[in-house]
Amino acid sequence: MFNLFKNRGWEAIIADDLVANTLLLVSLANGALMGAVGIAIQAATGLFNAVDTGGISTTVYVFILGFFVGLAITSILMSLVGSGVNSVIVLFAEAPAEFQQNYPELSNKMREVWSTIYPGSV
């Protein structure tokens, strides 16, 4: 697969890898949001008051628990999105003529944006 990108002059696309960074940021933000939701639930219900947290504040314990649960679930879902984006890029590199033939409007839009970001690559 790397040879395909190298033959097309798309090595910079592999190096950028902005999609993975964006999806990681979304996962971290959602983890923080779930940590905050955990704190709100704890404050409203006192659900974890009876739990021995080993000397850690109950609020910190609940935030960490919510953060990791939110991070894990979102990371799994975002890996599906990342795989879809990678598939589209590989298929666009592998068979641009078929993409143009079957989906001309989407192909034209992708070519336009692609040539704006990576001039001379399409």
C-alpha positions in Angstrom: 0.0 0.0 0.0 2.8 2.4 0.8 4.2 1.9 -2.8 0.8 3.0 -4.1 1.1 6.3 -2.2 4.8 6.7 -3.1 4.1 6.2 -6.8 1.4 8.9 -6.7 3.6 11.3 -4.7 1.3 11.2 -1.6 4.0 10.5 1.1 3.0 13.8 2.7 -0.5 12.5 3.3 0.9 9.6 5.3 3.1 11.9 7.3 0.3 14.4 8.1 -2.2 11.8 9.5 -4.5 14.5 10.7 -7.5 12.2 11.0 -5.9 10.1 13.7 -5.0 13.2 15.7 -8.5 14.6 15.4 -10.1 11.4 16.4 -7.8 11.1 19.4 -8.7 14.6 20.5 -12.4 13.8 20.1 -11.9 10.7 22.3 -10.1 12.7 25.0 -12.7 15.4 25.0 -15.5 12.8 25.3 -13.6 11.1 28.1 -13.4 14.4 30.0 -17.1 15.0 29.4 -18.0 11.6 30.8 -15.8 12.3 33.8 -17.7 15.5 34.4 -21.0 13.6 34.0 -19.7 11.1 36.6 -19.0 13.9 39.0 -22.5 15.3 38.4 -24.1 11.9 39.1 -22.0 11.5 42.2 -23.0 14.9 43.5 -26.7 14.3 42.8 -26.9 10.8 44.1 -24.0 10.1 46.4 -23.6 6.8 44.6 -20.0 6.2 45.4 -19.9 7.5 49.0 -19.7 3.9 50.4 -16.9 2.9 48.1 -13.4 2.7 49.6 -11.3 4.7 47.2 -8.0 4.1 48.9 -7.4 7.6 50.1 -8.3 9.3 46.8 -11.1 11.9 46.9 -14.4 10.4 45.8 -14.7 13.2 43.2 -11.3 12.3 41.7 -12.1 8.6 41.7 -15.5 9.2 39.9 -13.9 11.5 37.3 -11.1 9.0 36.6 -13.6 6.2 36.2 -15.9 8.2 34.0 -12.9 9.4 31.9 -11.6 6.0 31.2 -15.0 4.5 30.4 -15.8 7.4 28.0 -12.3 7.3 26.5 -12.6 3.5 25.8 -16.0 3.6 24.3 -15.3 6.6 22.1 -11.9 5.2 21.0 -13.7 2.1 19.8 -16.3 4.1 17.8 -13.7 6.5 16.4 -11.6 3.6 15.2 -14.5 2.7 12.9 -14.5 6.3 11.5 -10.7 6.3 11.1 -10.9 3.0 9.2 -13.6 4.4 6.9 -11.5 7.5 6.1 -8.4 5.4 5.4 -10.5 3.1 3.1 -11.7 6.1 1.1 -8.2 7.5 0.7 -6.8 4.1 -0.4 -9.7 3.5 -2.8 -9.3 7.0 -4.2 -5.6 6.4 -4.8 -6.2 2.9 -6.2 -9.1 3.5 -8.6 -9.9 7.2 -9.2 -11.4 6.5 -12.6 -14.0 4.1 -11.2 -14.9 6.6 -8.5 -15.3 9.3 -11.1 -17.5 7.0 -13.2 -19.8 5.8 -10.4 -19.9 9.0 -8.2 -18.9 11.9 -10.4 -20.2 14.7 -8.1 -18.3 13.3 -5.0 -15.3 12.6 -7.1 -15.1 16.1 -8.5 -15.5 17.6 -5.0 -12.8 15.3 -3.6 -10.4 16.2 -6.4 -11.1 19.9 -5.9 -10.4 19.8 -2.2 -7.5 17.4 -2.7 -5.7 19.6 -5.2 -6.2 22.6 -2.9 -4.5 20.9 0.0 -1.9 18.8 -2.0 -1.3 20.7 -5.3 -0.1 18.6 -8.1 -0.9 15.3 -6.5 -4.1 14.6 -8.5 
